[in-house]
Amino acid sequence: MLYMPDWSLEIAAGLRNGQVICGVDEVGRGPLAGPVLACAAILDPATLLKALERRLDDSKKLSAAAREEIAAALREIVVFAIGQASPAEIDAVNILQATHLAMRRAVVALARKPDHALIDGNRPPVLFCPTTAIVKGDQKSLSIAAASILAKVERDKIMSQLALTHTVYGWERNAGYGTAEHLAAIKTHGITPHHRRSFRPVSENITITN
């Protein structure tokens, strides 16, 4: 089924009654390296231009260039915050709990306190406000779609920066996912402090590089 993000879920959560609604999404659950990142975003229908609204969608459906452009426009008008959990935290508590930790950090960091959070997925974190979990939420909610794009752009930036000092893994291209290039580099060069030791095949290649 094809979806198109709109305001329906925000309205159901109380947007028209003055409630502050944030959308929350994560990126980076699957990679072998780098943090898991979450974004919490509060959109205002009065300031979100229709042209930009029509471009919001699941970040995975958009090209890198489109994500960058949309994220730049969103930063000018959206209240948002980024939270992350490190590879060490992922290894310590597992990826689901680390994802929830990143989501909580993002929501807590918002400049406005939300009354309700719309969470992408089927297992929401425990927050200080009510939550609604929405499967494929980034394809249904404008707030979650915006969070999806902002999170993806930010994490790609982080991985590209890490690639400057860890040049053999191709993180600027694969964002830490287990591509053939990345796997070959792990076997040849070992792992870095940015790899997730609890993830296979990282756990099978524990030689640490600088």
Secondary structure, 3 states (H helix, E strand, C coil): CCCCCECHHHHHCCHHHCCCEEEEEEECCCCCECCEEEEEEECCCCCCCHHHHCCCCCHHHCCHHHHHHHHHHHHHHCEEEEEEECHHHHHHHCHHHHHHHHHHHHHHCCCCCCCEEEEECCCCCCCCCCEEEECCHHHCEHHHHHHHHHHHHHHHHHHHHHHCCCCCCCHHHHCCCCCHHHHHHHHHHCECCCECCCCCCHHHCCCECC
